[in-house]
Amino acid sequence: MSIIQPYTLVKDDGNSVIRALRLTDLAAGHPFMYHSDLLPEGQVFFEYPDGSFRVEIRTSAGTFQILRLATPKEIAALKQEYVHLF
């Protein structure tokens, strides 16, 4: 079971909150999920604490299944799309 930690908002800046959440999740050993139009419907990117990016799909059981590693080109495009988080 994961414990959700509260975040203190210094200002109303959604990007800084999401950036903090990403860094906190990765530091705690958890992956961070990105929705992107770079992938077909139902597929998402996960960034893992080791720096790898994987393409995954939600199963009917509500879990995620790894389809493959993201390509270097996909990772670069994703980082450009979410430049405010890196």
Secondary structure, 3 states (H helix, E strand, C coil): CCCCCCCCCCCCCHHHHHHHHHHHHHHCCCCEEECCCCCCCCEEEEECCCCCEEEEEECCCCCEEEEEECCHHHHHHHHHHCHHHC
